[in-house]
């Protein structure tokens, strides 16, 4: 059960007496699932862990590189790897300021994701040169063109993920945005974009810049005929947005097919904008994404032991 203290929005369609609106200035809590009273939600919200912060940039580097390796192993477990395609990049940060604002860590090209260790990651500068890293210092040029453009355009973003997942690829072939038809899809309400072009493998800087421009200030993009891309301040939120968007694509493909099969102009029922925007405040924030990813990262760390940190 996920609960966060927010400003005091009222759910769409709710009514509050005028005198209550004037006098009641206590914060309201929105919850991921119904079933808690407001006092219970407030109490539970105070127990939710916070995103780790680091004063020492080198401590931050070691911790976050470990999280990046776990991210790749989670992606592999979910079947998001496709040969050598796919990449997740990380710009190290401490006190919310990037330690290396023009460089990022990424997986070496051709190394299997389930085998990755922290020492295998490579550090790439703004010119696309590998300046530090493990024994395999081969860079996926498409990864650099896309991710460098996004990192450059978005100083608020420290992690960017892209892979050729099954349902993301299938849905991206439609060249359209996601319909907000489920509570989970509300995390992407007015917070995802469509890059409506495909010009082959991204090897030119202009193409990466075009993708970054299409993404704008949003957390996700559907790259037409290509796949999904997500970004966030943390590795964990980036991973959760990707896995959640992949599932939303799958749900919509199933729902659209079921509606079409019923005939007679049957259509999926869309969540109205007000309700979607209200729900977004509970499920679409950076903290919500980070916390929602915590179970997957905990399980992967337990399954792999400490070897991934080497």
Buried (B, 14 or more C-beta within 10 A) or exposed (E): EBBBBBEEBEEBEEEEEEEEEEEEEEEBBBBBEEEBEEEBBBEBBEEBEEEEEBEEBEEBBEBBBBBBBBBBBBBBBBEBBEEBBBBBBBBBBBEEEBBBBEBBBBBBBEBEBEEBBBEBBBBBBBEEEBEEBBEBBEBBBBBBBBBBBBBBBBEEBBBBBBBBBBBBBEBBBBBEBBBBBBBBBBBBBEBBBBBEBBEEEBEBEEBBBBBBEBBEEBBBBBBBBBBBBBBBBBBBBBBBBBBBBBBBBBBBBEBBEEBEEEEEEEEBEEBEEEBBBBBBBBBBBBBBBBBBBEEBBEEBBEEBEEEBBE
